[in-house]
Amino acid sequence: MRAVAIFGVLLTGCTFIAREVARDPNSLWLITHNVCVPDQRQFGNPSPCMKVDLAAGYVLLKDPNSPTHFVLIPTARVAGIEDPAILLPTAPNYWDQAWRARRYVEERVGRALGRDEVSLAINSINGRTQNQLHIHIDCIKPAVRAALDAHASAIGPYWAPFPVPLAGDNYLAERIDGSDLTRVNPFRLLATLPQAHADMGNETLVVTGDTSSNGRPGFILLAGHATPGADVSGEALQDHHCTVARLRLS
């Protein structure tokens, strides 16, 4: 994960205490594989994870240093965006599960969120600190949302450069229709880009909900490519304090 503490776990009786761990790139995997999954299997209790879905193959874990930030982590060993396993025909659609998990963010802010307020993100190899695939689930930054709205006409059904930088970085954008991601795997859409297909590890991907001018629900996909000396991390487009939720209430 980027710019947030990684999660460590101490077990004292039946109480799990989250604490910061030294920079171990396997922390998320160890918590998933050695703690959350065994506890769910043996005791029916996902703690310290929020949820363990053994059938779908993922866990949900909350960042203790943010009020609204959650991550979805596969229960299988998957290195990250560069792992060929994510593009296999049999690969789980982790993005669909992550989108459904936005309800946990809503519970933290105390209201239903508009689809355009929620974002999902995965970082590139050099933009992350963990070597286990994880999708960040949180609100989108208000400035990013404003830019997407202001340049909505530039976002079509095919990948094209977004006209202005987002959080200081350049992205390609694409819009897809649909109320959910059941039939669409954003990893596969990203891999249709020749540059991404050849070098997935240096890609970052963000998915945010959207509603078209004629009311059709959909999603905006944003793909960024890291270059030597310039990492691009999609998580930078997220707001781990969910300012957009407070702005909509004011």
Secondary structure, DSSP 8 states (H G I E B T S, - for coil): --SS--EEEEEETTEEEEEE--S-TTHHHHHIIIIIHHHHHHHS--TTSSEEETTTTEEEEE-TTSSS-EEEEESS---STT-GGGGSTT---HHHHHHHTHHHHHHHHTS---GGGEEEEE--GGG-S-SS--EEEEEE-HHHHHHHHHTGGG--SS-EE-SS-BTTB--EEEEEE-SSSTT--HHHHHTTSHHHHH-GGGEEEEEEEEE-TTS-EEEEEEEEE-BTTB---GGGGEETT-HHHHHHH-
